[in-house]
Amino acid sequence: MSFSEFSVWTFIMTLAVLLFSMLLASALKQWIPFLQKSLIPVSVLGGIILLIVSTITYYAAGDYLFNLTVFGGNGETTGYSGMDVLEMITYHCLGIGFIATGMRSSKKKFTKARAGEIFDSGVTTVNGYLIQAFVGLVITLIAAYLINVDGLISAGGLLLAFGFGQGTGQALNYGKIYENEHGFVGGGNFGLTIAALGFLVACIFGVIYINYMRRKGYIKIDASAKRSSLEDYEDENEIPVVSSMDKFTMQIAIVLAVYALSYGLMLGFSALLPSFADTLFGFNFFIGVLLTLPVKALLNKLYAKKIVKKQVVNNFMMDRIGGFAFDLMIVAGVAAIQIPLLATYWGVLLLLAAAGTVVTFVYVNIVCKKLFPSYRHEQFLAWFGMLTGTASTGMILLREIDGSYRTPASENLVYQTVPAMVFGFPLMFLAPYAAESDLAALITCIVVLVAFVALNIVLFRRSIFRKKAAPAGVAGGALGADGNAVTPNGSEENAGGCENAAIDSSDKKE
């Protein structure tokens, strides 16, 4: 091997360009007032810059930017092109980011009322996926079966839930499954485009709505920042930052070791179930998160027995690994979009984006008004940002009106992951089934609607069942067992976690 060969430098050059695009995007956000006000994440802006350059390169030179020789070529020598490398980066960063997040340790205890709010947050998240999936399926069933859009499969609308609801990585995973196994022409690009449109909706429409609420006097812009202390960077009894092995090196080693274990597990299952191999490997992020549970339990056992005397996992550094992975995932995913492949789908894509925006906006607003009345606007922005972009997009919008995190909205966004996975994971197996035929897509659409109705009964259980059971003369102000106040007309007010500063301080005392 000669170190002067292109093959030695192609991957490094790809990473360098991806990261440079984020540096350029960051500089543009500082210089251009419109971009500052848009709240668009730097990773999304960097990806859009590369997407524009790549598309221009395609029409000028006949191939995409990352298919040029310096980035790996079009796959004639290695078997995969530079655009394939971008998809690989997107795929792996999804798993690495989730594992880093899952390895964080938490000692926080919650009151019963706060635990109920977090449970409701998880159910709301899943319901957001379900309503997006239902609307998306209705649109693509009509487009594929009645209008007969070339190359589109009737299950393609499910990618709205993955692109809007879960972001770039999952949209690509399922788009590729549909493309490779079910003949959805350009399915991977279709999913990536929906995810990119979701980010734009979150950032642009989110800012418009913030300004509308400010003009109406519903909110005030919060310019305060959460104060940092040593506890934000380091816990008690941790390994030193610099020793025979750097502390950051230790965190990366743990994350990659768990990811390697998840690969071994997926490889074993796919050997037993070869027909489900692509589906199993599409769940790389979930299997990785599941493996963090026994790994953390093993570490805790080693700590308790004094076999390992110092805590090896640092939450701050795990956050940074996850943040880097998700930034890289987003910029690579947006840059991997191939516009010419989507020429026949633009009408469907724009319709999906518009419908997804409307149903997400309306549904989340209803839930926040009913279940989180004292911080409904903060919770709405957090959820709307997450259900059209990612959790980080939700946090970006939330910081505009709750920069010091006085309300529990930020915690709800973080801790809802567990109940959301419990309720949402079984439904994810419907996605491969839906692509088998038009009938399977129709059946999936009905199942999704039934699940949405059922989970809304769970979500609004207090209102539904208490209104039926409560006598007409119930005294106002009585508190139920879950901490919610029941008013004389049978409605309820959220007493647990709704007083902004009070609940935050009570959580700290816990």
VENTA-V423258 format. One record per run of one state. SS is the DSSP state (H for helix, E for strand, - for the rest). FROM is the first residue (numbers start at 0). LEN is the number of residues. If there is no record, write none. Layout:
SS:FROM:LEN, SS:FROM:LEN
//
This chain:
-:0:5, H:5:26, -:31:1, H:32:6, -:38:3, H:41:20, -:61:3, H:64:3, -:67:1, H:68:3, -:71:10, H:81:21, -:102:9, H:111:35, -:146:7, H:153:13, -:166:1, H:167:15, -:182:4, H:186:30, -:216:13, H:229:3, -:232:5, E:237:1, -:238:8, H:246:26, -:272:1, H:273:9, -:282:1, H:283:21, -:304:6, E:310:1, -:311:3, H:314:21, -:335:3, H:338:4, -:342:3, H:345:26, -:371:1, H:372:16, -:388:2, H:390:11, -:401:7, H:408:20, -:428:1, H:429:5, -:434:3, H:437:22, -:459:1, H:460:9, -:469:8, E:477:2, -:479:5, E:484:2, -:486:5, E:491:2, -:493:6, H:499:10, -:509:1
//
